[in-house]
Amino acid sequence: MSQQLPGPPPSQAVNAYAMVDPDTKGPWIGGSYDTQTTVVIACAFYQARQRYDVDPSFLIGVFDASDTPVAFIGDAAAWPLTEELDG
């Protein structure tokens, strides 16, 4: 599948990237000046992409101004639970 993604990120505080793997950023998807808006952009992109071509391993990462990951959307298998939930 050929994808056309936006060019390099502008100077925004929070940015979303398609992830090559859980530790490596891929192409820039979009961004905004606050976390909530960028997560909405990332979720909208994820939903549109999954409707076009379902890929259970597709992962998007949202990073703040200090390049710290603040959210991940998709690929639940890449992020197993680290503790069991009490029932």
Backbone as XML, in Angstrom:
<?xml version="1.0"?>
<chain id="A" units="angstrom">
  <residue number="1" name="MET">
    <atom name="N" x="0.847" y="-1.175" z="0.000"/>
    <atom name="CA" x="0.000" y="0.000" z="0.000"/>
    <atom name="C" x="0.890" y="1.235" z="0.000"/>
  </residue>
  <residue number="2" name="SER">
    <atom name="N" x="0.611" y="2.150" z="-0.871"/>
    <atom name="CA" x="1.355" y="3.400" z="-0.941"/>
    <atom name="C" x="0.645" y="4.461" z="-0.119"/>
  </residue>
  <residue number="3" name="GLN">
    <atom name="N" x="1.376" y="5.105" z="0.789"/>
    <atom name="CA" x="0.774" y="6.129" z="1.647"/>
    <atom name="C" x="1.437" y="7.461" z="1.398"/>
  </residue>
  <residue number="4" name="GLN">
    <atom name="N" x="0.643" y="8.499" z="1.302"/>
    <atom name="CA" x="1.156" y="9.852" z="1.212"/>
    <atom name="C" x="0.925" y="10.509" z="2.567"/>
  </residue>
  <residue number="5" name="LEU">
    <atom name="N" x="1.968" y="10.783" z="3.291"/>
    <atom name="CA" x="1.865" y="11.423" z="4.596"/>
    <atom name="C" x="2.412" y="12.835" z="4.506"/>
  </residue>
  <residue number="6" name="PRO">
    <atom name="N" x="1.995" y="13.710" z="5.427"/>
    <atom name="CA" x="2.518" y="15.079" z="5.412"/>
    <atom name="C" x="4.035" y="15.108" z="5.515"/>
  </residue>
  <residue number="7" name="GLY">
    <atom name="N" x="4.608" y="16.241" z="5.183"/>
    <atom name="CA" x="6.051" y="16.422" z="5.230"/>
    <atom name="C" x="6.579" y="16.502" z="6.651"/>
  </residue>
  <residue number="8" name="PRO">
    <atom name="N" x="7.744" y="17.090" z="6.834"/>
    <atom name="CA" x="8.350" y="17.167" z="8.164"/>
    <atom name="C" x="7.499" y="17.999" z="9.116"/>
  </residue>
  <residue number="9" name="PRO">
    <atom name="N" x="7.593" y="17.709" z="10.419"/>
    <atom name="CA" x="6.734" y="18.404" z="11.386"/>
    <atom name="C" x="7.069" y="19.880" z="11.526"/>
  </residue>
  <residue number="10" name="PRO">
    <atom name="N" x="6.039" y="20.697" z="11.687"/>
    <atom name="CA" x="6.289" y="22.105" z="11.986"/>
    <atom name="C" x="6.722" y="22.247" z="13.441"/>
  </residue>
  <residue number="11" name="SER">
    <atom name="N" x="6.909" y="23.445" z="13.890"/>
    <atom name="CA" x="7.386" y="23.655" z="15.260"/>
    <atom name="C" x="6.224" y="23.665" z="16.249"/>
  </residue>
  <residue number="12" name="GLN">
    <atom name="N" x="5.535" y="22.539" z="16.359"/>
    <atom name="CA" x="4.429" y="22.419" z="17.299"/>
    <atom name="C" x="4.889" y="21.683" z="18.537"/>
  </residue>
  <residue number="13" name="ALA">
    <atom name="N" x="4.198" y="21.919" z="19.638"/>
    <atom name="CA" x="4.623" y="21.357" z="20.912"/>
    <atom name="C" x="4.426" y="19.853" z="21.003"/>
  </residue>
  <residue number="14" name="VAL">
    <atom name="N" x="3.341" y="19.339" z="20.445"/>
    <atom name="CA" x="3.015" y="17.921" z="20.564"/>
    <atom name="C" x="2.815" y="17.371" z="19.157"/>
  </residue>
  <residue number="15" name="ASN">
    <atom name="N" x="3.459" y="16.229" z="18.853"/>
    <atom name="CA" x="3.397" y="15.665" z="17.500"/>
    <atom name="C" x="3.066" y="14.188" z="17.536"/>
  </residue>
  <residue number="16" name="ALA">
    <atom name="N" x="2.430" y="13.707" z="16.449"/>
    <atom name="CA" x="2.076" y="12.295" z="16.308"/>
    <atom name="C" x="2.856" y="11.713" z="15.132"/>
  </residue>
  <residue number="17" name="TYR">
    <atom name="N" x="3.307" y="10.480" z="15.314"/>
    <atom name="CA" x="4.088" y="9.784" z="14.296"/>
    <atom name="C" x="3.558" y="8.373" z="14.105"/>
  </residue>
  <residue number="18" name="ALA">
    <atom name="N" x="3.572" y="7.878" z="12.860"/>
    <atom name="CA" x="3.388" y="6.454" z="12.632"/>
    <atom name="C" x="4.661" y="5.806" z="13.172"/>
  </residue>
  <residue number="19" name="MET">
    <atom name="N" x="4.513" y="4.714" z="13.879"/>
    <atom name="CA" x="5.679" y="4.086" z="14.486"/>
    <atom name="C" x="6.152" y="2.901" z="13.643"/>
  </residue>
  <residue number="20" name="VAL">
    <atom name="N" x="7.461" y="2.812" z="13.435"/>
    <atom name="CA" x="8.055" y="1.671" z="12.740"/>
    <atom name="C" x="7.962" y="0.453" z="13.651"/>
  </residue>
  <residue number="21" name="ASP">
    <atom name="N" x="8.274" y="0.652" z="14.913"/>
    <atom name="CA" x="8.102" y="-0.331" z="15.975"/>
    <atom name="C" x="7.895" y="0.477" z="17.256"/>
  </residue>
  <residue number="22" name="PRO">
    <atom name="N" x="7.628" y="-0.155" z="18.398"/>
    <atom name="CA" x="7.329" y="0.614" z="19.613"/>
    <atom name="C" x="8.419" y="1.591" z="20.059"/>
  </residue>
  <residue number="23" name="ASP">
    <atom name="N" x="9.633" y="1.444" z="19.535"/>
    <atom name="CA" x="10.728" y="2.325" z="19.946"/>
    <atom name="C" x="11.227" y="3.266" z="18.855"/>
  </residue>
  <residue number="24" name="THR">
    <atom name="N" x="10.681" y="3.171" z="17.633"/>
    <atom name="CA" x="11.214" y="3.935" z="16.512"/>
    <atom name="C" x="10.119" y="4.725" z="15.801"/>
  </residue>
  <residue number="25" name="LYS">
    <atom name="N" x="10.300" y="6.059" z="15.730"/>
    <atom name="CA" x="9.343" y="6.900" z="15.023"/>
    <atom name="C" x="9.466" y="6.697" z="13.523"/>
  </residue>
  <residue number="26" name="GLY">
    <atom name="N" x="8.309" y="6.740" z="12.865"/>
    <atom name="CA" x="8.259" y="6.710" z="11.410"/>
    <atom name="C" x="7.837" y="8.084" z="10.917"/>
  </residue>
  <residue number="27" name="PRO">
    <atom name="N" x="7.035" y="8.123" z="9.848"/>
    <atom name="CA" x="6.594" y="9.404" z="9.283"/>
    <atom name="C" x="5.741" y="10.220" z="10.249"/>
  </residue>
  <residue number="28" name="TRP">
    <atom name="N" x="5.891" y="11.530" z="10.171"/>
    <atom name="CA" x="5.090" y="12.453" z="10.973"/>
    <atom name="C" x="3.676" y="12.467" z="10.438"/>
  </residue>
  <residue number="29" name="ILE">
    <atom name="N" x="2.680" y="12.418" z="11.334"/>
    <atom name="CA" x="1.273" y="12.421" z="10.942"/>
    <atom name="C" x="0.657" y="13.796" z="11.112"/>
  </residue>
  <residue number="30" name="GLY">
    <atom name="N" x="0.920" y="14.443" z="12.241"/>
    <atom name="CA" x="0.342" y="15.755" z="12.507"/>
    <atom name="C" x="0.678" y="16.188" z="13.916"/>
  </residue>
  <residue number="31" name="GLY">
    <atom name="N" x="0.230" y="17.359" z="14.292"/>
    <atom name="CA" x="0.517" y="17.849" z="15.629"/>
    <atom name="C" x="-0.284" y="19.076" z="15.959"/>
  </residue>
  <residue number="32" name="SER">
    <atom name="N" x="-0.138" y="19.512" z="17.196"/>
    <atom name="CA" x="-0.856" y="20.688" z="17.673"/>
    <atom name="C" x="-0.089" y="21.258" z="18.866"/>
  </residue>
  <residue number="33" name="TYR">
    <atom name="N" x="-0.664" y="22.281" z="19.454"/>
    <atom name="CA" x="-0.013" y="22.925" z="20.589"/>
    <atom name="C" x="-0.413" y="22.325" z="21.927"/>
  </residue>
  <residue number="34" name="ASP">
    <atom name="N" x="-1.366" y="21.358" z="21.916"/>
    <atom name="CA" x="-1.730" y="20.711" z="23.179"/>
    <atom name="C" x="-1.911" y="19.211" z="22.950"/>
  </residue>
  <residue number="35" name="THR">
    <atom name="N" x="-1.786" y="18.457" z="24.021"/>
    <atom name="CA" x="-1.824" y="17.000" z="23.944"/>
    <atom name="C" x="-3.182" y="16.483" z="23.480"/>
  </residue>
  <residue number="36" name="GLN">
    <atom name="N" x="-4.264" y="17.015" z="24.047"/>
    <atom name="CA" x="-5.591" y="16.505" z="23.724"/>
    <atom name="C" x="-5.884" y="16.612" z="22.227"/>
  </residue>
  <residue number="37" name="THR">
    <atom name="N" x="-5.581" y="17.740" z="21.631"/>
    <atom name="CA" x="-5.847" y="17.929" z="20.205"/>
    <atom name="C" x="-5.005" y="16.984" z="19.365"/>
  </residue>
  <residue number="38" name="THR">
    <atom name="N" x="-3.757" y="16.791" z="19.741"/>
    <atom name="CA" x="-2.889" y="15.895" z="18.979"/>
    <atom name="C" x="-3.361" y="14.452" z="19.091"/>
  </residue>
  <residue number="39" name="VAL">
    <atom name="N" x="-3.837" y="14.040" z="20.258"/>
    <atom name="CA" x="-4.377" y="12.682" z="20.400"/>
    <atom name="C" x="-5.618" y="12.523" z="19.522"/>
  </residue>
  <residue number="40" name="VAL">
    <atom name="N" x="-6.463" y="13.538" z="19.438"/>
    <atom name="CA" x="-7.637" y="13.479" z="18.558"/>
    <atom name="C" x="-7.196" y="13.337" z="17.104"/>
  </residue>
  <residue number="41" name="ILE">
    <atom name="N" x="-6.192" y="14.106" z="16.687"/>
    <atom name="CA" x="-5.659" y="13.998" z="15.324"/>
    <atom name="C" x="-5.140" y="12.580" z="15.077"/>
  </residue>
  <residue number="42" name="ALA">
    <atom name="N" x="-4.390" y="12.043" z="16.024"/>
    <atom name="CA" x="-3.825" y="10.696" z="15.879"/>
    <atom name="C" x="-4.935" y="9.645" z="15.801"/>
  </residue>
  <residue number="43" name="CYS">
    <atom name="N" x="-5.959" y="9.777" z="16.627"/>
    <atom name="CA" x="-7.070" y="8.820" z="16.603"/>
    <atom name="C" x="-7.839" y="8.895" z="15.286"/>
  </residue>
  <residue number="44" name="ALA">
    <atom name="N" x="-8.055" y="10.102" z="14.785"/>
    <atom name="CA" x="-8.752" y="10.262" z="13.510"/>
    <atom name="C" x="-7.939" y="9.633" z="12.374"/>
  </residue>
  <residue number="45" name="PHE">
    <atom name="N" x="-6.638" y="9.854" z="12.376"/>
    <atom name="CA" x="-5.777" y="9.264" z="11.351"/>
    <atom name="C" x="-5.814" y="7.741" z="11.445"/>
  </residue>
  <residue number="46" name="TYR">
    <atom name="N" x="-5.721" y="7.219" z="12.669"/>
    <atom name="CA" x="-5.745" y="5.768" z="12.883"/>
    <atom name="C" x="-7.049" y="5.172" z="12.354"/>
  </residue>
  <residue number="47" name="GLN">
    <atom name="N" x="-8.172" y="5.787" z="12.702"/>
    <atom name="CA" x="-9.473" y="5.285" z="12.268"/>
    <atom name="C" x="-9.594" y="5.304" z="10.741"/>
  </residue>
  <residue number="48" name="ALA">
    <atom name="N" x="-9.194" y="6.400" z="10.123"/>
    <atom name="CA" x="-9.273" y="6.507" z="8.664"/>
    <atom name="C" x="-8.384" y="5.461" z="7.994"/>
  </residue>
  <residue number="49" name="ARG">
    <atom name="N" x="-7.190" y="5.285" z="8.518"/>
    <atom name="CA" x="-6.265" y="4.314" z="7.933"/>
    <atom name="C" x="-6.773" y="2.893" z="8.097"/>
  </residue>
  <residue number="50" name="GLN">
    <atom name="N" x="-7.340" y="2.570" z="9.262"/>
    <atom name="CA" x="-7.850" y="1.223" z="9.491"/>
    <atom name="C" x="-9.081" y="0.940" z="8.621"/>
  </residue>
  <residue number="51" name="ARG">
    <atom name="N" x="-9.879" y="1.965" z="8.339"/>
    <atom name="CA" x="-11.027" y="1.768" z="7.444"/>
    <atom name="C" x="-10.547" y="1.504" z="6.014"/>
  </residue>
  <residue number="52" name="TYR">
    <atom name="N" x="-9.441" y="2.101" z="5.650"/>
    <atom name="CA" x="-8.885" y="1.921" z="4.306"/>
    <atom name="C" x="-8.252" y="0.544" z="4.159"/>
  </residue>
  <residue number="53" name="ASP">
    <atom name="N" x="-7.448" y="0.134" z="5.141"/>
    <atom name="CA" x="-6.717" y="-1.128" z="5.075"/>
    <atom name="C" x="-6.387" y="-1.579" z="6.494"/>
  </residue>
  <residue number="54" name="VAL">
    <atom name="N" x="-7.132" y="-2.538" z="7.007"/>
    <atom name="CA" x="-6.951" y="-2.994" z="8.394"/>
    <atom name="C" x="-5.567" y="-3.609" z="8.569"/>
  </residue>
  <residue number="55" name="ASP">
    <atom name="N" x="-4.859" y="-3.107" z="9.581"/>
    <atom name="CA" x="-3.538" y="-3.623" z="9.928"/>
    <atom name="C" x="-3.444" y="-3.646" z="11.446"/>
  </residue>
  <residue number="56" name="PRO">
    <atom name="N" x="-3.620" y="-4.825" z="12.074"/>
    <atom name="CA" x="-3.627" y="-4.892" z="13.530"/>
    <atom name="C" x="-2.319" y="-4.436" z="14.181"/>
  </residue>
  <residue number="57" name="SER">
    <atom name="N" x="-1.231" y="-4.414" z="13.426"/>
    <atom name="CA" x="0.050" y="-4.023" z="14.015"/>
    <atom name="C" x="0.360" y="-2.530" z="13.843"/>
  </residue>
  <residue number="58" name="PHE">
    <atom name="N" x="-0.542" y="-1.779" z="13.197"/>
    <atom name="CA" x="-0.289" y="-0.349" z="12.977"/>
    <atom name="C" x="-0.305" y="0.385" z="14.317"/>
  </residue>
  <residue number="59" name="LEU">
    <atom name="N" x="0.688" y="1.228" z="14.541"/>
    <atom name="CA" x="0.839" y="1.933" z="15.813"/>
    <atom name="C" x="1.170" y="3.395" z="15.565"/>
  </residue>
  <residue number="60" name="ILE">
    <atom name="N" x="0.521" y="4.268" z="16.318"/>
    <atom name="CA" x="0.802" y="5.702" z="16.281"/>
    <atom name="C" x="1.273" y="6.117" z="17.667"/>
  </residue>
  <residue number="61" name="GLY">
    <atom name="N" x="2.318" y="6.932" z="17.713"/>
    <atom name="CA" x="2.818" y="7.470" z="18.972"/>
    <atom name="C" x="2.632" y="8.977" z="19.010"/>
  </residue>
  <residue number="62" name="VAL">
    <atom name="N" x="2.245" y="9.485" z="20.177"/>
    <atom name="CA" x="2.111" y="10.930" z="20.394"/>
    <atom name="C" x="3.199" y="11.337" z="21.383"/>
  </residue>
  <residue number="63" name="PHE">
    <atom name="N" x="3.966" y="12.366" z="21.011"/>
    <atom name="CA" x="5.116" y="12.798" z="21.806"/>
    <atom name="C" x="4.985" y="14.273" z="22.166"/>
  </residue>
  <residue number="64" name="ASP">
    <atom name="N" x="5.345" y="14.611" z="23.403"/>
    <atom name="CA" x="5.265" y="16.013" z="23.839"/>
    <atom name="C" x="6.503" y="16.786" z="23.400"/>
  </residue>
  <residue number="65" name="ALA">
    <atom name="N" x="6.596" y="18.034" z="23.816"/>
    <atom name="CA" x="7.685" y="18.924" z="23.385"/>
    <atom name="C" x="9.061" y="18.416" z="23.798"/>
  </residue>
  <residue number="66" name="SER">
    <atom name="N" x="9.134" y="17.624" z="24.872"/>
    <atom name="CA" x="10.424" y="17.073" z="25.298"/>
    <atom name="C" x="10.700" y="15.709" z="24.667"/>
  </residue>
  <residue number="67" name="ASP">
    <atom name="N" x="9.884" y="15.331" z="23.672"/>
    <atom name="CA" x="10.016" y="14.071" z="22.946"/>
    <atom name="C" x="9.727" y="12.857" z="23.820"/>
  </residue>
  <residue number="68" name="THR">
    <atom name="N" x="8.906" y="13.055" z="24.849"/>
    <atom name="CA" x="8.473" y="11.970" z="25.721"/>
    <atom name="C" x="7.155" y="11.416" z="25.190"/>
  </residue>
  <residue number="69" name="PRO">
    <atom name="N" x="7.022" y="10.089" z="25.055"/>
    <atom name="CA" x="5.752" y="9.545" z="24.585"/>
    <atom name="C" x="4.651" y="9.790" z="25.616"/>
  </residue>
  <residue number="70" name="VAL">
    <atom name="N" x="3.506" y="10.281" z="25.149"/>
    <atom name="CA" x="2.382" y="10.546" z="26.047"/>
    <atom name="C" x="1.165" y="9.698" z="25.714"/>
  </residue>
  <residue number="71" name="ALA">
    <atom name="N" x="1.128" y="9.105" z="24.512"/>
    <atom name="CA" x="0.009" y="8.238" z="24.133"/>
    <atom name="C" x="0.428" y="7.360" z="22.965"/>
  </residue>
  <residue number="72" name="PHE">
    <atom name="N" x="-0.168" y="6.169" z="22.918"/>
    <atom name="CA" x="-0.018" y="5.275" z="21.781"/>
    <atom name="C" x="-1.401" y="4.819" z="21.364"/>
  </residue>
  <residue number="73" name="ILE">
    <atom name="N" x="-1.632" y="4.746" z="20.065"/>
    <atom name="CA" x="-2.906" y="4.308" z="19.527"/>
    <atom name="C" x="-2.622" y="3.125" z="18.620"/>
  </residue>
  <residue number="74" name="GLY">
    <atom name="N" x="-3.322" y="2.007" z="18.868"/>
    <atom name="CA" x="-3.169" y="0.823" z="18.030"/>
    <atom name="C" x="-2.224" y="-0.207" z="18.601"/>
  </residue>
  <residue number="75" name="ASP">
    <atom name="N" x="-2.011" y="-1.262" z="17.854"/>
    <atom name="CA" x="-1.118" y="-2.385" z="18.161"/>
    <atom name="C" x="-1.044" y="-2.742" z="19.642"/>
  </residue>
  <residue number="76" name="ALA">
    <atom name="N" x="-2.164" y="-3.214" z="20.174"/>
    <atom name="CA" x="-2.216" y="-3.589" z="21.586"/>
    <atom name="C" x="-1.214" y="-4.688" z="21.928"/>
  </residue>
  <residue number="77" name="ALA">
    <atom name="N" x="-0.867" y="-5.518" z="20.961"/>
    <atom name="CA" x="0.090" y="-6.604" z="21.221"/>
    <atom name="C" x="1.473" y="-6.077" z="21.574"/>
  </residue>
  <residue number="78" name="ALA">
    <atom name="N" x="1.788" y="-4.858" z="21.144"/>
    <atom name="CA" x="3.102" y="-4.289" z="21.436"/>
    <atom name="C" x="3.205" y="-3.786" z="22.874"/>
  </residue>
  <residue number="79" name="TRP">
    <atom name="N" x="2.072" y="-3.653" z="23.544"/>
    <atom name="CA" x="2.059" y="-3.088" z="24.894"/>
    <atom name="C" x="1.298" y="-4.010" z="25.843"/>
  </residue>
  <residue number="80" name="PRO">
    <atom name="N" x="1.905" y="-5.147" z="26.240"/>
    <atom name="CA" x="1.207" y="-6.065" z="27.154"/>
    <atom name="C" x="1.029" y="-5.439" z="28.532"/>
  </residue>
  <residue number="81" name="LEU">
    <atom name="N" x="-0.013" y="-5.890" z="29.232"/>
    <atom name="CA" x="-0.227" y="-5.416" z="30.602"/>
    <atom name="C" x="0.950" y="-5.823" z="31.467"/>
  </residue>
  <residue number="82" name="THR">
    <atom name="N" x="1.400" y="-4.928" z="32.310"/>
    <atom name="CA" x="2.536" y="-5.238" z="33.172"/>
    <atom name="C" x="2.098" y="-5.739" z="34.542"/>
  </residue>
  <residue number="83" name="GLU">
    <atom name="N" x="0.824" y="-5.611" z="34.840"/>
    <atom name="CA" x="0.311" y="-6.130" z="36.107"/>
    <atom name="C" x="-1.078" y="-6.691" z="35.876"/>
  </residue>
  <residue number="84" name="GLU">
    <atom name="N" x="-1.437" y="-7.664" z="36.655"/>
    <atom name="CA" x="-2.757" y="-8.273" z="36.499"/>
    <atom name="C" x="-3.782" y="-7.422" z="37.226"/>
  </residue>
  <residue number="85" name="LEU">
    <atom name="N" x="-4.979" y="-7.386" z="36.673"/>
    <atom name="CA" x="-6.074" y="-6.650" z="37.299"/>
    <atom name="C" x="-6.753" y="-7.535" z="38.319"/>
  </residue>
  <residue number="86" name="ASP">
    <atom name="N" x="-7.071" y="-6.975" z="39.486"/>
    <atom name="CA" x="-7.797" y="-7.724" z="40.505"/>
    <atom name="C" x="-9.268" y="-7.788" z="40.133"/>
  </residue>
  <residue number="87" name="GLY">
    <atom name="N" x="-9.889" y="-8.953" z="40.323"/>
    <atom name="CA" x="-11.285" y="-9.114" z="39.920"/>
    <atom name="C" x="-12.248" y="-9.011" z="40.983"/>
  </residue>
</chain>
